[in-house]
Amino acid sequence: MRFWGASWVVLAFWGAPVLAGDEVLYDTVPDWIEPVDIASIDQESNGQLVLLDVEQRIEDGRLVVYSDQALKLDSPEALTAAGTTTAIWMPDKGDLTAHHVDIIRGDETIHVLDKMREQGKAFTVLRREQQLERRTMDGMLTATMAVPDLRLGDILRVVTSVSLEDQALGGNVQATQALFAKPVAAAYGRVTFSWPEGENIHWQAGPRVEGVEEHSASGYHEITLPLPLPEREDMPGDAPMRYLRPPILQATTFDSWEDISRVFAPLYDTQGLIAAGDPIDREVQRIMADSEDPLKRAALAVQQVQDDISYLMNGMSGGNYVPQTPAETWEKRYGDCKAKSLLLLAMLRAMDIDAEAVLVSSSIGDALPDMLPMPADFDHVIIHARIGGQSYWLDGTSGGTRIGNIDQVLPFFNGLPLRREGAGLEAIEQNDLTHPNITATVELDQTAGIDMPTLYRIEFSMGGAMAAQARPVALQGTEDMRRQYVETLVGNILDLGSLLDPAVSYDNETAILKVTARGSLYNEWSFDESEATYTVNLLDSNDINFNPDRARALWRDIPVSFRIAPLLSDIAIDIDLPKETDAYRMRGRPELEMGVANVSFHRAASLSDNRFSVTETMAQKALELPAEAISAEKARAARLKAMRLRIEAPHPQRIWELNEAERDTHLAALRAFYTDLVASDPEEAEPYMHRAYFRDESLDFAGTAEDLIKLQNMQPTADRYLWLARIQHRLGKDEAALDAAREAFTLEPVPANALAEAVRQQDLGNYDEALALVDDYIDLVDDDSAFLDAKSEILGRQGDPEAGLALITARREEEPDNIDIQSLDCWYRAKWQTGMADMLDICTRLVERSSQSALTLDSRGLAYYRLGNNDAALADFDKALKLAPAQHSTRYLRGIVRLAAGDQAGREDIRQALRAKPELERDYAYYGLTPE
């Protein structure tokens, strides 16, 4: 429903219509107007808006809105936008009168409207429903005029007036004017309201608007406000709407909310609207025969109005306020919120259910008590029913209302009941929901290992209006539409990897939408040294974030507003964990009953052997949190976050620790899943991408290469060619690795890809080609440490490691604080056994400066080994592997040193390292690092 006030005048921008009977009237400016002398305005000031003078007069139950606007056409875009002047008005409520359309060109004023009228070419009237795509017929007429001979630098001035007399207001008048503030600029701006002295007119400007001047002259009282307003103070986005709503100037003859209630109540008088035996009566009788429960009867009536009557706003013939009759709505099978509410109200009263119509605002409900009582404050009508001592707020334009969710209330905050005796604003409080409107069950299979992808199954259901919005997808959507919907929805719950078997259905009887799917998730365990931790991020309580900003002095007393529909969700999660690990530990608060701000949680969790289970209920509702309560709620949020649920695995088994037979057992379910995933859509690239990632992580490098080659034939990218090059090298296929690197460079000829190709040339012994590539691109990057590493490596493999060390040493002297160069220096000396005299000092300083990082410990460990100190080498390697268990080069070196020291446990180190990185055997052989 549109409740039109008089805020019709567009303030500052052309291309939007100037609002205002069936024909455009032409006349001089009204006698009560003193036109602004545009010559007195500084037309060279910043901004396109030269003049805006809006004057509204209330008299004899009629409103006239006069608008004088002038725009400087200082750009081609402004010239194009101003080429057609458009006016729209409602012919059943008043007239549009055009006074002037002038072009001001220097000292010359061209009276375009007069010339166009002489040629019979002034405004052309047509009907154009501008918002039909929104199911809105507003009953407006449109007039357009193409302004001829506009030139860059002209000023276009358009002067019009619109009269308005609304039949539904019982002789009352309302006027509203939107106000704009800096930095929007206007050389001259003014808004004026006037009315005969002695008239009972109430006016108000706000929020936070000052500078209104009042005076009386010639028997009329005037209020005037210059524009633009001073620049507005920013407000926090979570403030109540009374702080955020745009500034307006209001005036009305209505004395109070009770006055409005009395005037509008007759429009929703249902006496005699349903005749015995007519179609609506038969529907009422059917519902009453179906159930004796008044609440169920109400739910069935709401369902009838929501599902069988489509929405179409009809603003014609006074329809902005006056609803069409229930009989007309039933016959046409469409109506707006007024029509649907009147039909629903008539049906409920026919069932002897206590109900009344209520005016609400869908956007600024909390601000209503601070606003001037006017019908224009509202934009919607709902029904308030009282059943069994409880209030139910019923919306015929919503969807999915059933007996299980009829207690849901949108965040209207306040409403105005329509009663013949009158009523004031009443608070609309949300009920505590009795049935969840969202449920989810999630099964996670992590038995393949904590460093492997997780298989999931999910069943998700939602009801009410949320489900009704998605009903067309479930019932009429294409397969692609349904898949996209499921993918988006599941992706909002899970950190989605892949999706298989998506399904979506809608049960019209319960208005519940059900989604099911299975798929894979990327590994979400985090690793700290030899311990792994999994945070149960699927729980809303684990992700609570309440941190409103009230740091500014102006903001400190501003409440936090939660303008949300009520939500009650239930989620159940079961996780099957890998069996081959030490006892798992659960951290956080398993049992929880706690609320923060507008949300409350109840959860219960258990961990038994290798199965973790948790259920959590979350309830949230609209409310306003006082400013003085914010600090305490922030603290509660912090405490709740500290209670987040985590699972710890003290010494988890990693994939490289498994031999091939063990991997076959552990990975059987994942391999079967990815086979199904690829088979589900073999012509699409994405399934192969997911399987390639899995195969790489599970050490199936031949399978990885197979999928990457398939991918590159479908959707080649440079990144995937580089990935393929690394895998081919890992498989010992260095010619194929070079081909892949070349393809990456061809697709994206950037320095990083040139370097990748140089490394592959080096692996084949093509040292001259490798050096040429490095030298061609080393000067094109800001950080050339990777190129320096490559060049020195090539020199070492050519048999001249001293030349490579000289390059590194020179750079270290140039940049003594560059830790990357220091790391390269230590590593190079150790692997090539050059510059060994001060090698240990350099490596030790590096370890100390890097706070004993795993990489620097690895380098120093090799230095110790080269110097014959196996115990010190092993100590560094052990520390490095504790910090980074997946640093396989360190494990390989530890295996070599262990074997050299006579410890046969080194062979297991070698085996594990080569499972993950088989290229280590060939690459480290260049440095004489081979197992004994």
MARZANU-993031 format. One line per 3 residues: their letters; for each residue x, y, z of C-alpha. Coordinates in steps of 0.25 Angstrom, whole numbers, plus 5000, padded with zeros to 4 digits. Example, Ala and Ser with C-alpha at 12.3 -4.5 7.8 and 13.67 -1.06 7.14 Angstrom:
BEGIN
as	5049:4982:5031  5055:4996:5029 .
END
This chain:
BEGIN
mrf	5000:5000:5000  5005:5014:4997  5000:5025:5006 .
wga	5003:5037:4998  5007:5050:5006  5011:5062:4998 .
swv	5026:5059:4998  5024:5059:4983  5034:5070:4979 .
vla	5047:5065:4974  5057:5073:4981  5070:5073:4974 .
fwg	5072:5063:4962  5066:5064:4948  5063:5051:4941 .
apv	5053:5048:4953  5039:5053:4951  5033:5066:4956 .
lag	5020:5061:4962  5006:5067:4962  4973:5064:4944 .
dev	4973:5057:4931  4980:5069:4924  4991:5078:4928 .
lyd	4987:5092:4932  4994:5105:4928  4994:5117:4936 .
tvp	5002:5128:4943  5008:5126:4956  4998:5126:4968 .
dwi	4996:5140:4974  5001:5136:4987  5015:5132:4981 .
epv	5026:5143:4981  5035:5136:4970  5050:5136:4973 .
dia	5058:5146:4964  5068:5136:4958  5077:5148:4954 .
sid	5080:5150:4969  5086:5136:4971  5100:5133:4969 .
qes	5099:5124:4957  5114:5121:4957  5114:5114:4970 .
ngq	5117:5099:4971  5107:5089:4968  5096:5087:4957 .
lvl	5084:5092:4965  5083:5107:4964  5069:5108:4970 .
ldv	5059:5100:4978  5047:5107:4983  5036:5098:4989 .
eqr	5024:5105:4995  5012:5097:5000  4999:5103:5004 .
ied	4988:5097:5012  4975:5103:5011  4960:5099:5010 .
grl	4963:5084:5011  4973:5085:4999  4988:5085:4998 .
vvy	4995:5092:4986  5010:5089:4984  5018:5100:4976 .
sdq	5031:5096:4971  5042:5105:4964  5054:5098:4960 .
alk	5066:5102:4952  5077:5093:4948  5091:5097:4942 .
lds	5094:5088:4930  5109:5088:4932  5112:5074:4926 .
pea	5107:5065:4914  5101:5056:4924  5093:5067:4931 .
lta	5089:5072:4917  5084:5058:4913  5076:5056:4926 .
agt	5069:5070:4925  5065:5068:4910  5051:5062:4914 .
tta	5043:5068:4926  5034:5059:4932  5022:5061:4941 .
iwm	5013:5051:4948  5000:5053:4956  4988:5046:4961 .
pdk	4976:5052:4953  4965:5047:4964  4972:5056:4974 .
gdl	4976:5069:4967  4983:5076:4956  4996:5078:4950 .
tah	4998:5093:4945  5010:5097:4937  5015:5111:4939 .
hvd	5028:5113:4932  5039:5105:4925  5050:5114:4922 .
iir	5064:5113:4917  5074:5124:4923  5085:5126:4913 .
gde	5094:5137:4918  5086:5149:4919  5075:5143:4910 .
tih	5063:5136:4915  5055:5127:4905  5041:5124:4909 .
vld	5041:5110:4904  5027:5107:4909  5020:5119:4903 .
kmr	5027:5115:4889  5023:5101:4890  5008:5104:4893 .
eqg	5008:5113:4881  5012:5101:4873  5003:5092:4880 .
kaf	5014:5084:4885  5015:5086:4900  5013:5074:4910 .
tvl	5008:5061:4904  4999:5053:4914  5000:5038:4915 .
rre	4997:5027:4925  5010:5020:4929  5010:5010:4941 .
qql	5024:5012:4945  5024:5001:4955  5016:4990:4949 .
err	5028:4981:4951  5026:4982:4966  5011:4979:4964 .
tmd	5007:4993:4966  4997:5001:4958  4997:5015:4964 .
gml	4987:5022:4956  4996:5033:4952  4996:5040:4938 .
tat	5009:5044:4932  5012:5057:4924  5025:5059:4916 .
mav	5031:5070:4908  5044:5069:4900  5051:5082:4903 .
pdl	5057:5087:4889  5070:5094:4887  5077:5092:4900 .
rlg	5091:5095:4900  5103:5092:4909  5104:5103:4919 .
dil	5089:5106:4919  5080:5107:4932  5067:5100:4930 .
rvv	5056:5106:4940  5043:5098:4941  5032:5104:4950 .
tsv	5019:5095:4953  5009:5094:4964  5001:5082:4968 .
sle	4988:5082:4975  4983:5070:4984  4970:5068:4991 .
dqa	4969:5053:4996  4955:5048:4997  4959:5038:5008 .
lgg	4964:5048:5018  4951:5053:5023  4954:5067:5020 .
nvq	4968:5067:5026  4981:5070:5019  4995:5065:5020 .
atq	5008:5071:5015  5021:5065:5015  5034:5070:5009 .
alf	5047:5063:5008  5059:5071:5012  5073:5070:5007 .
akp	5086:5074:5013  5100:5077:5010  5109:5072:5003 .
vaa	5097:5073:4993  5099:5087:4988  5089:5098:4983 .
ayg	5091:5112:4980  5078:5116:4986  5068:5106:4993 .
rvt	5056:5109:5001  5044:5101:5006  5031:5108:5011 .
fsw	5018:5103:5017  5007:5113:5019  4992:5113:5024 .
peg	4982:5123:5028  4984:5129:5041  4975:5123:5052 .
eni	4975:5109:5045  4978:5097:5054  4991:5093:5047 .
hwq	5001:5084:5053  5015:5084:5048  5029:5078:5051 .
agp	5043:5077:5045  5052:5066:5048  5060:5058:5052 .
rve	5070:5068:5057  5066:5079:5048  5067:5094:5053 .
gve	5066:5107:5046  5051:5107:5043  5046:5122:5043 .
ehs	5031:5125:5046  5024:5138:5043  5010:5143:5039 .
asg	5007:5152:5027  4994:5156:5019  4986:5147:5028 .
yhe	4994:5134:5026  5004:5127:5035  5017:5123:5029 .
itl	5028:5114:5033  5041:5114:5024  5054:5106:5024 .
plp	5066:5109:5016  5073:5098:5008  5082:5091:5008 .
lpe	5082:5087:5023  5096:5087:5029  5103:5074:5027 .
red	5097:5063:5035  5105:5056:5046  5107:5041:5043 .
mpg	5099:5031:5051  5103:5017:5054  5096:5007:5044 .
dap	5090:4999:5055  5083:5011:5062  5068:5011:5062 .
mry	5061:5017:5050  5057:5030:5058  5072:5033:5057 .
lrp	5074:5029:5043  5062:5033:5035  5064:5045:5026 .
pil	5060:5059:5030  5046:5063:5026  5036:5075:5029 .
qat	5022:5071:5032  5009:5078:5034  4995:5073:5036 .
tfd	4981:5077:5040  4980:5063:5048  4980:5066:5063 .
swe	4985:5053:5068  4987:5038:5065  4973:5036:5070 .
dis	4968:5045:5060  4974:5037:5049  4969:5024:5055 .
rvf	4955:5030:5055  4955:5035:5040  4961:5022:5035 .
apl	4953:5012:5043  4940:5013:5034  4949:5008:5022 .
ydt	4950:4995:5029  4936:4993:5034  4933:4979:5030 .
qgl	4918:4980:5033  4910:4974:5021  4923:4971:5013 .
iaa	4920:4956:5013  4907:4952:5008  4901:4939:5012 .
gdp	4903:4928:5001  4914:4936:4993  4927:4930:4990 .
idr	4934:4937:5002  4924:4932:5011  4925:4918:5006 .
evq	4940:4918:5008  4937:4923:5022  4928:4911:5025 .
rim	4938:4901:5019  4949:4906:5028  4939:4906:5040 .
ads	4935:4892:5037  4950:4888:5036  4953:4891:5050 .
edp	4947:4896:5063  4960:4902:5067  4959:4918:5065 .
lkr	4974:4918:5063  4974:4908:5052  4963:4915:5046 .
aal	4970:4928:5046  4983:4921:5040  4974:4915:5029 .
avq	4968:4929:5026  4982:4935:5025  4987:4924:5016 .
qvq	4974:4926:5007  4977:4941:5006  4992:4939:5004 .
ddi	4992:4928:4994  4980:4930:4986  4980:4945:4985 .
syl	4991:4951:4977  4997:4964:4981  4994:4976:4972 .
mng	4994:4990:4978  4983:4998:4972  4984:5013:4974 .
msg	4974:5018:4964  4961:5025:4968  4965:5028:4982 .
gny	4971:5014:4984  4983:5019:4991  4975:5019:5004 .
vpq	4962:5013:5001  4962:4997:5000  4954:4990:4989 .
tpa	4943:4982:4994  4945:4967:4998  4935:4963:4987 .
etw	4944:4970:4977  4956:4965:4982  4951:4950:4982 .
ekr	4946:4952:4968  4958:4958:4962  4968:4949:4971 .
ygd	4977:4961:4973  4978:4972:4983  4988:4981:4991 .
cka	4991:4981:5006  4978:4989:5008  4969:4979:5000 .
ksl	4975:4967:5005  4974:4972:5020  4960:4976:5018 .
lll	4957:4962:5012  4964:4955:5023  4957:4964:5034 .
aml	4943:4961:5028  4946:4946:5028  4952:4946:5043 .
ram	4940:4954:5048  4930:4944:5041  4937:4933:5049 .
did	4934:4941:5062  4949:4944:5063  4953:4957:5070 .
aea	4961:4965:5060  4964:4979:5055  4972:4986:5044 .
vlv	4985:4993:5048  4993:5003:5041  5008:5000:5041 .
sss	5021:5005:5035  5030:4994:5029  5042:5002:5030 .
igd	5042:5013:5041  5032:5007:5051  5041:5011:5063 .
alp	5041:5025:5059  5026:5027:5059  5024:5032:5073 .
dml	5034:5043:5069  5027:5047:5056  5015:5056:5054 .
pmp	5002:5048:5054  4999:5047:5039  4994:5035:5030 .
adf	5006:5037:5021  5015:5032:5033  5009:5018:5029 .
dhv	5011:5009:5017  5005:4996:5021  4992:4990:5027 .
iih	4992:4977:5035  4981:4970:5044  4982:4969:5059 .
ari	4975:4957:5064  4973:4953:5079  4971:4938:5081 .
ggq	4972:4930:5094  4977:4943:5101  4989:4944:5091 .
syw	4991:4955:5080  4994:4950:5066  4998:4960:5056 .
ldg	4994:4955:5042  4999:4960:5029  4991:4956:5016 .
tsg	5002:4960:5007  5013:4951:5013  5013:4936:5010 .
gtr	5015:4923:5017  5006:4926:5029  5002:4913:5035 .
ign	4997:4908:5049  5012:4905:5053  5017:4919:5050 .
idq	5005:4928:5052  5011:4934:5064  5022:4941:5056 .
vlp	5022:4956:5056  5031:4965:5047  5038:4977:5053 .
ffn	5028:4987:5052  5030:4992:5066  5018:5001:5066 .
glp	5004:5001:5060  4991:5009:5059  4978:5001:5062 .
lrr	4967:5006:5053  4955:5008:5063  4942:5017:5062 .
ega	4945:5022:5076  4959:5025:5072  4972:5019:5077 .
gle	4986:5023:5079  4999:5016:5075  5001:5003:5081 .
aie	5014:4995:5082  5015:4982:5074  5024:4972:5081 .
qnd	5029:4960:5075  5025:4947:5081  5034:4936:5086 .
lth	5033:4926:5075  5028:4912:5079  5032:4905:5066 .
pni	5046:4906:5059  5045:4913:5046  5059:4907:5042 .
tat	5064:4893:5045  5077:4886:5040  5084:4873:5042 .
vel	5098:4871:5037  5106:4859:5037  5121:4860:5035 .
dqt	5130:4848:5032  5145:4851:5035  5149:4837:5036 .
agi	5158:4838:5024  5168:4847:5033  5168:4860:5038 .
dmp	5177:4865:5027  5167:4860:5017  5154:4866:5011 .
tly	5141:4864:5019  5129:4857:5014  5116:4863:5018 .
rie	5101:4861:5017  5091:4872:5020  5076:4873:5022 .
fsm	5071:4887:5023  5057:4892:5025  5051:4905:5027 .
gga	5036:4910:5028  5028:4923:5027  5030:4934:5018 .
maa	5045:4930:5016  5040:4917:5010  5029:4924:5002 .
qar	5039:4933:4995  5046:4921:4990  5034:4913:4986 .
pva	5035:4916:4971  5049:4911:4971  5045:4898:4977 .
lqg	5032:4896:4969  5035:4902:4956  5050:4905:4955 .
ted	5059:4898:4945  5069:4888:4949  5080:4899:4948 .
mrr	5072:4908:4957  5069:4898:4967  5084:4894:4968 .
qyv	5088:4909:4969  5078:4911:4980  5083:4899:4988 .
etl	5097:4902:4986  5095:4916:4991  5087:4912:5003 .
vgn	5097:4901:5007  5109:4910:5004  5103:4919:5015 .
ild	5104:4908:5025  5116:4900:5021  5129:4905:5015 .
lgs	5125:4898:5003  5135:4890:4995  5126:4881:4985 .
lld	5112:4878:4984  5105:4866:4979  5090:4861:4979 .
pav	5084:4875:4982  5069:4874:4984  5059:4884:4988 .
syd	5044:4882:4991  5032:4890:4996  5021:4884:5005 .
net	5009:4894:5002  5001:4888:5014  5012:4892:5024 .
ail	5019:4903:5016  5032:4896:5019  5043:4896:5009 .
kvt	5053:4885:5010  5067:4884:5004  5076:4872:5004 .
arg	5090:4870:4998  5103:4863:5000  5117:4867:4996 .
sly	5131:4870:5001  5137:4881:5010  5151:4886:5010 .
new	5159:4882:5022  5156:4891:5034  5166:4886:5044 .
sfd	5177:4895:5048  5191:4890:5052  5199:4895:5063 .
ese	5212:4887:5064  5208:4873:5066  5194:4876:5071 .
aty	5181:4878:5062  5169:4887:5066  5155:4887:5059 .
tvn	5146:4898:5063  5131:4895:5061  5128:4907:5052 .
lld	5115:4902:5048  5109:4907:5061  5104:4921:5062 .
snd	5109:4922:5076  5123:4920:5072  5122:4932:5062 .
inf	5115:4942:5071  5119:4956:5068  5113:4968:5076 .
npd	5122:4980:5075  5114:4993:5072  5122:5005:5071 .
rar	5118:5016:5081  5132:5023:5082  5127:5036:5077 .
alw	5122:5045:5088  5109:5048:5079  5107:5033:5079 .
rdi	5108:5029:5093  5094:5030:5097  5088:5023:5084 .
pvs	5082:5010:5086  5085:4998:5077  5073:4993:5068 .
fri	5071:4979:5063  5061:4981:5052  5059:4966:5049 .
apl	5048:4956:5047  5048:4946:5058  5056:4933:5057 .
lsd	5056:4920:5064  5066:4910:5059  5070:4896:5062 .
iai	5083:4890:5057  5088:4876:5060  5102:4872:5056 .
did	5109:4859:5057  5124:4857:5053  5131:4844:5051 .
lpk	5145:4846:5054  5157:4837:5050  5160:4825:5059 .
etd	5175:4825:5058  5178:4836:5068  5180:4838:5082 .
ayr	5168:4841:5091  5161:4854:5086  5158:4865:5095 .
mrg	5146:4875:5095  5149:4889:5098  5139:4900:5101 .
rpe	5125:4899:5108  5118:4887:5104  5105:4891:5112 .
lem	5101:4905:5109  5089:4914:5113  5092:4928:5110 .
gva	5087:4941:5103  5094:4952:5096  5087:4965:5092 .
nvs	5075:4960:5084  5079:4945:5082  5079:4934:5092 .
fhr	5086:4920:5091  5084:4906:5097  5093:4895:5093 .
aas	5097:4881:5098  5110:4874:5092  5116:4861:5095 .
lsd	5129:4854:5090  5130:4839:5092  5141:4831:5086 .
nrf	5142:4836:5071  5128:4842:5070  5125:4857:5073 .
svt	5110:4861:5074  5104:4875:5077  5090:4881:5077 .
etm	5088:4896:5078  5075:4904:5078  5076:4919:5075 .
aqk	5065:4929:5077  5066:4943:5072  5056:4955:5071 .
ale	5055:4969:5068  5057:4978:5080  5064:4991:5084 .
lpa	5076:4990:5093  5078:5003:5102  5091:5009:5101 .
eai	5094:5007:5116  5093:4992:5113  5103:4991:5101 .
sae	5116:4990:5109  5110:4978:5118  5105:4971:5105 .
kar	5119:4973:5098  5125:4966:5110  5115:4954:5109 .
aar	5118:4953:5095  5133:4952:5098  5130:4941:5108 .
lka	5122:4934:5099  5132:4934:5088  5142:4929:5098 .
mrl	5133:4917:5101  5133:4913:5086  5133:4898:5084 .
rie	5146:4892:5079  5152:4878:5077  5166:4875:5079 .
aph	5174:4863:5074  5187:4863:5081  5195:4854:5072 .
pqr	5187:4852:5059  5191:4842:5049  5195:4849:5036 .
iwe	5193:4844:5021  5208:4842:5019  5209:4833:5030 .
lne	5200:4822:5023  5206:4812:5013  5198:4810:5001 .
aer	5189:4799:5006  5186:4807:5018  5182:4819:5009 .
dth	5173:4810:5001  5165:4806:5013  5164:4820:5019 .
laa	5161:4827:5006  5151:4817:5000  5139:4826:5003 .
lra	5145:4839:4998  5150:4832:4985  5136:4827:4983 .
fyt	5130:4840:4985  5139:4848:4975  5136:4837:4965 .
dlv	5121:4840:4967  5124:4855:4966  5131:4854:4953 .
asd	5121:4844:4947  5109:4854:4951  5114:4864:4941 .
pee	5126:4859:4933  5126:4871:4923  5128:4881:4934 .
aep	5141:4885:4939  5138:4887:4954  5137:4873:4958 .
ymh	5150:4870:4952  5156:4882:4960  5151:4876:4973 .
ray	5156:4862:4970  5170:4868:4966  5171:4875:4979 .
frd	5167:4862:4987  5176:4853:4979  5188:4863:4981 .
esl	5185:4864:4996  5184:4848:4997  5197:4847:4990 .
dfa	5191:4841:4977  5200:4849:4968  5197:4841:4955 .
gta	5182:4843:4958  5185:4858:4960  5192:4859:4947 .
edl	5181:4852:4940  5170:4861:4945  5178:4874:4943 .
ikl	5181:4870:4928  5166:4868:4927  5163:4881:4933 .
qnm	5173:4888:4924  5166:4882:4912  5153:4888:4917 .
qpt	5157:4901:4923  5172:4904:4923  5178:4914:4933 .
adr	5192:4918:4936  5191:4914:4950  5186:4900:4947 .
ylw	5198:4899:4937  5207:4903:4948  5201:4892:4957 .
lar	5202:4882:4946  5217:4885:4944  5219:4883:4959 .
iqh	5212:4870:4959  5219:4865:4946  5233:4868:4953 .
rlg	5228:4861:4965  5225:4849:4956  5239:4850:4949 .
kde	5233:4855:4936  5242:4867:4934  5239:4869:4919 .
aal	5224:4869:4922  5227:4878:4934  5234:4888:4924 .
daa	5223:4887:4914  5212:4891:4925  5221:4903:4930 .
rea	5222:4908:4916  5207:4907:4914  5206:4915:4927 .
ftl	5215:4926:4922  5208:4926:4908  5195:4929:4915 .
epv	5201:4939:4925  5215:4944:4921  5218:4950:4934 .
pan	5231:4949:4942  5226:4939:4952  5223:4929:4941 .
ala	5236:4932:4934  5243:4928:4947  5234:4915:4947 .
eav	5239:4912:4933  5253:4915:4937  5252:4905:4948 .
rqq	5247:4894:4939  5258:4897:4929  5268:4895:4940 .
dlg	5262:4882:4944  5265:4877:4930  5279:4882:4931 .
nyd	5276:4893:4921  5284:4903:4929  5287:4914:4918 .
eal	5272:4915:4915  5269:4915:4930  5279:4927:4932 .
alv	5274:4934:4920  5260:4934:4925  5264:4939:4939 .
ddy	5273:4950:4934  5261:4955:4924  5251:4957:4936 .
idl	5259:4959:4949  5259:4974:4947  5244:4974:4945 .
vdd	5240:4971:4959  5241:4979:4972  5245:4967:4980 .
dsa	5255:4959:4973  5259:4949:4984  5252:4937:4977 .
fld	5260:4941:4964  5273:4942:4972  5270:4928:4978 .
aks	5268:4922:4964  5280:4928:4958  5289:4924:4969 .
eil	5283:4910:4968  5286:4909:4953  5300:4914:4955 .
grq	5302:4903:4966  5297:4892:4957  5306:4897:4946 .
gdp	5318:4894:4956  5320:4908:4960  5314:4909:4974 .
eag	5324:4920:4978  5319:4929:4967  5305:4927:4973 .
lal	5309:4930:4987  5316:4943:4982  5303:4948:4977 .
ita	5296:4945:4990  5307:4951:4998  5307:4963:4990 .
rre	5292:4965:4992  5293:4962:5007  5303:4973:5008 .
eep	5294:4982:5001  5282:4979:5009  5287:4974:5023 .
dni	5273:4974:5029  5266:4966:5018  5263:4953:5025 .
diq	5259:4946:5012  5273:4948:5007  5279:4943:5020 .
sld	5271:4931:5019  5276:4928:5005  5290:4931:5009 .
cwy	5290:4920:5020  5282:4910:5012  5291:4912:5000 .
rak	5304:4910:5008  5299:4898:5014  5294:4890:5002 .
wqt	5305:4894:4993  5316:4892:5004  5322:4906:5000 .
gma	5326:4918:5009  5326:4908:5021  5336:4916:5030 .
dml	5325:4926:5035  5313:4917:5031  5309:4914:5045 .
dic	5310:4928:5050  5301:4933:5039  5291:4922:5041 .
trl	5290:4923:5056  5288:4939:5054  5277:4935:5044 .
ver	5270:4925:5054  5270:4935:5065  5265:4947:5057 .
ssq	5254:4938:5051  5249:4933:5065  5253:4919:5062 .
sal	5244:4917:5050  5243:4903:5044  5250:4907:5031 .
tld	5262:4914:5037  5263:4902:5047  5264:4893:5035 .
srg	5275:4901:5028  5283:4901:5041  5281:4887:5043 .
lay	5287:4884:5030  5299:4893:5033  5301:4885:5046 .
yrl	5301:4872:5038  5311:4878:5028  5320:4881:5039 .
gnn	5319:4867:5045  5310:4871:5057  5299:4861:5055 .
daa	5293:4862:5069  5291:4877:5067  5286:4875:5053 .
lad	5275:4865:5059  5271:4874:5070  5268:4885:5059 .
fdk	5261:4876:5050  5253:4871:5062  5249:4885:5066 .
alk	5245:4888:5051  5236:4876:5050  5229:4879:5063 .
lap	5226:4893:5058  5223:4889:5043  5220:4874:5042 .
aqh	5217:4875:5027  5231:4881:5024  5235:4868:5017 .
str	5249:4873:5013  5253:4873:5027  5247:4859:5030 .
ylr	5256:4855:5018  5268:4861:5023  5266:4856:5037 .
giv	5265:4842:5031  5278:4844:5024  5285:4848:5037 .
rla	5278:4837:5045  5284:4827:5036  5297:4833:5036 .
agd	5297:4832:5051  5293:4818:5050  5278:4820:5054 .
qag	5270:4811:5045  5257:4819:5049  5263:4829:5038 .
red	5257:4819:5027  5243:4822:5032  5246:4837:5031 .
irq	5251:4835:5017  5239:4827:5013  5229:4837:5019 .
alr	5236:4849:5012  5236:4842:4999  5222:4838:4999 .
akp	5218:4853:5000  5230:4858:4991  5236:4848:4983 .
ele	5244:4858:4976  5253:4860:4988  5261:4848:4985 .
rdy	5265:4854:4971  5266:4868:4975  5275:4866:4988 .
ayy	5284:4857:4980  5290:4869:4973  5295:4873:4987 .
glt	5301:4860:4990  5289:4857:5000  5285:4843:4998 .
pe	5282:4832:5009  5293:4822:5012 .
END
